[in-house]
């Protein structure tokens, strides 16, 4: 079974429904909490998700 990396680029993911948007925001928050992305990167990615 092939798995995708946890830190795939945000542009590679698309949120298409309310549930997907919520999941994407949770993933972003998790990445922020783990230190994988900066606060600035989190804010930019969050805006992209919410503007879809």
C-alpha positions as CSV (number, residue, x, y, z in Angstrom):
1,X,0.0,0.0,0.0
2,X,1.3,3.4,-0.9
3,X,1.1,6.2,1.6
4,X,1.3,9.9,1.0
5,X,3.8,12.1,3.0
6,X,2.2,13.9,5.9
7,X,3.7,17.2,4.8
8,X,2.4,17.4,1.3
9,X,2.2,20.9,-0.2
10,X,-1.0,22.7,0.7
11,X,-1.6,23.5,-3.0
12,X,-1.8,19.8,-3.7
13,X,-4.9,19.4,-1.5
14,X,-8.4,20.7,-2.3
15,X,-11.2,21.1,0.2
16,X,-14.5,20.4,-1.6
17,X,-17.0,20.3,1.3
18,X,-17.5,21.5,4.8
19,X,-16.1,18.3,6.3
20,X,-13.0,18.5,4.0
21,X,-12.4,22.1,5.0
22,X,-12.6,21.2,8.7
23,X,-10.2,18.3,8.2
24,X,-7.8,20.5,6.3
25,X,-7.8,23.1,9.0
26,X,-7.2,20.4,11.6
27,X,-4.2,19.2,9.6
28,X,-2.8,22.7,9.3
29,X,-3.2,23.2,13.1
30,X,-1.5,19.9,13.7
31,X,1.4,20.9,11.5
32,X,1.7,24.2,13.3
33,X,1.7,22.6,16.7
34,X,4.4,20.1,15.6
35,X,6.6,22.9,14.4
36,X,6.4,21.7,10.8
37,X,5.1,25.0,9.6
38,X,5.4,28.6,10.9
39,X,2.6,30.7,12.2
40,X,2.8,32.8,9.0
41,X,2.7,29.7,6.8
42,X,-0.3,28.5,8.8
43,X,-2.2,31.8,8.4
44,X,-1.5,31.8,4.6
45,X,-2.6,28.2,4.2
46,X,-5.7,28.8,6.3
47,X,-6.8,31.7,4.2
48,X,-6.4,29.6,1.0
49,X,-8.6,26.8,2.5
50,X,-11.3,29.2,3.7
51,X,-11.4,31.0,0.3
52,X,-12.0,27.9,-1.7
